[in-house]
């Protein structure tokens, strides 16, 4: 049994009178890859933002690496939250790179500000990650000079530079052309092989089936079905899951 790194219980979140998360609970083990799938508007991105403390929950408890972020809707002290943020990396669908920084600067800046690394150390780590992403020659290029797939790889490198314990992805390929999607899926596949703990919100069902250890199918703010990735996607039990997956795998 792997060590539990995320434990979320009874999460509730509403926007005004609209409930978005309805008493959600789930866990993620160390080294596990969990894919969250479901239709648009089901609450997937809100859940991700709640667990990474970009959105406050109304009720519920979140524990990360044995540190309590929020318990029964009451958040920890600011210093604890700061330390928790260092344990999490988040890769957005729209890259969020600084346009006036080179690729090297985009990866070194957070290290220097957040981890207080000296410039030579931060740049050495940045160049290691650029090489890992297959972009060593792009160190001095600017985001606008890169393809969308290259920009997303820089975004992943920037998240990894802070040495997170968990990496979260919010639709990492949704802003990319289909030709470029493969670049990002390869990077995530390689990270999974290295046993990086990851939570991925995705619409790439074949990828989720191949790379994720578990899949959580979400609709209407609740989990409809969860289980081993291959089993849920190839042989779903719930009718709602079957209906959702049909449009991805139905014959032409």
Residue pairs with C-beta under 8 A, 6 or more apart in sequence:
1 29
2 29
2 30
2 31
2 32
3 29
3 30
4 27
4 28
4 29
4 30
5 28
5 29
5 30
5 32
5 64
5 65
5 165
5 166
5 197
6 26
6 27
6 28
6 51
6 62
6 63
6 64
6 166
6 199
7 27
7 61
7 62
7 63
8 24
8 25
8 26
8 27
8 51
8 60
8 61
8 62
8 63
9 25
9 60
9 61
9 62
10 23
10 24
10 25
10 59
10 60
10 61
11 21
11 23
11 24
11 25
11 47
11 50
11 57
11 59
11 60
11 62
12 19
12 21
12 22
12 23
12 24
12 57
12 58
12 59
12 60
13 19
13 20
13 21
13 43
13 46
13 50
13 55
13 56
13 57
13 58
14 20
14 58
19 221
20 43
20 46
20 221
21 43
21 46
21 47
21 50
21 57
21 221
22 220
22 221
22 222
23 60
23 222
24 43
24 47
24 60
24 221
24 222
24 223
26 34
26 216
26 223
26 226
28 34
28 166
28 197
28 199
29 197
30 165
30 197
31 195
31 196
31 197
32 197
32 198
32 213
32 214
33 192
33 196
33 197
33 198
33 200
33 211
33 212
33 213
33 214
34 198
34 199
34 200
34 212
34 213
34 214
34 215
34 216
35 200
35 201
35 202
35 208
35 211
35 212
35 214
35 215
35 216
35 229
36 44
36 47
36 48
36 199
36 200
36 201
36 202
36 215
36 216
36 218
37 44
37 201
37 202
37 203
37 205
37 208
37 215
37 216
37 217
37 218
37 244
38 44
38 217
38 218
38 219
38 224
38 244
39 219
39 244
42 218
42 219
42 220
42 221
43 218
43 220
43 221
44 201
44 218
45 170
45 171
45 201
46 55
47 201
47 218
48 90
48 168
48 170
48 199
48 201
49 55
49 170
50 56
50 57
50 62
51 62
51 64
51 168
51 199
52 85
52 88
52 90
52 168
53 69
53 81
53 84
53 85
53 88
54 90
56 70
56 75
57 70
57 73
58 73
59 72
59 73
60 70
60 72
60 73
61 68
61 70
61 71
61 72
62 68
62 69
62 70
63 69
64 84
64 87
64 88
64 165
64 166
65 84
65 87
65 165
67 76
67 80
67 83
67 84
67 87
68 76
68 80
69 75
69 76
69 80
69 81
69 84
70 76
75 81
76 84
86 114
86 115
86 162
86 164
87 164
87 165
87 166
88 164
88 165
88 166
88 167
88 168
89 159
89 160
89 162
89 164
89 166
89 167
89 168
90 159
90 167
90 168
90 169
90 170
91 152
91 155
91 156
91 159
91 167
91 168
91 169
91 170
91 172
92 155
92 170
93 170
93 171
93 172
93 173
93 174
93 175
94 175
95 143
95 148
95 151
95 152
95 154
95 155
95 175
96 155
97 106
97 143
97 151
97 154
97 155
97 158
98 105
98 106
98 109
98 143
99 142
99 143
99 144
100 142
101 109
101 142
101 143
102 139
102 140
102 141
102 142
103 130
103 135
103 138
103 139
103 140
103 141
103 142
103 143
103 146
103 154
104 123
104 126
104 127
104 130
104 139
104 140
106 143
106 154
106 158
107 122
107 125
107 126
107 129
107 130
107 154
107 157
107 158
107 161
108 119
108 122
108 123
108 125
108 126
108 161
110 158
110 161
110 162
111 117
111 121
111 122
111 125
111 126
111 161
111 162
112 118
112 119
112 122
114 162
115 122
115 162
115 163
117 125
122 161
125 161
126 139
126 157
126 161
127 136
127 139
129 157
129 160
129 161
130 136
130 138
130 139
130 154
130 157
132 157
132 160
133 153
133 154
133 156
133 157
133 187
134 153
135 150
135 153
135 154
135 157
138 145
138 146
138 150
138 154
143 151
143 154
146 154
147 180
148 175
148 176
148 177
148 180
149 176
149 180
149 181
149 183
149 184
150 183
152 172
152 173
152 175
152 176
152 180
152 183
152 184
153 183
153 184
153 187
156 167
156 172
156 184
156 187
159 167
160 167
165 197
166 197
166 198
166 199
167 191
167 196
167 197
167 198
167 199
168 198
168 199
168 200
169 188
169 198
169 199
169 200
169 201
169 202
170 201
171 201
171 202
171 203
172 184
172 188
172 200
172 202
173 180
173 181
173 184
173 185
173 202
173 204
174 203
176 184
181 204
185 204
185 207
185 211
188 198
188 200
188 207
188 211
189 207
189 210
189 211
191 198
192 198
192 211
200 208
200 212
202 208
205 233
205 245
205 248
205 249
206 248
208 215
208 229
208 233
209 215
209 229
209 230
209 233
209 234
210 229
211 229
212 229
213 228
213 229
214 226
214 227
214 228
214 229
214 232
215 226
215 227
215 228
215 229
215 232
215 233
216 223
216 225
216 226
217 223
217 224
217 225
217 226
217 232
217 236
217 238
217 240
217 241
217 244
218 224
219 240
219 244
224 238
224 240
224 241
225 232
225 236
225 237
225 238
225 240
225 241
226 232
232 241
233 245
236 242
236 245
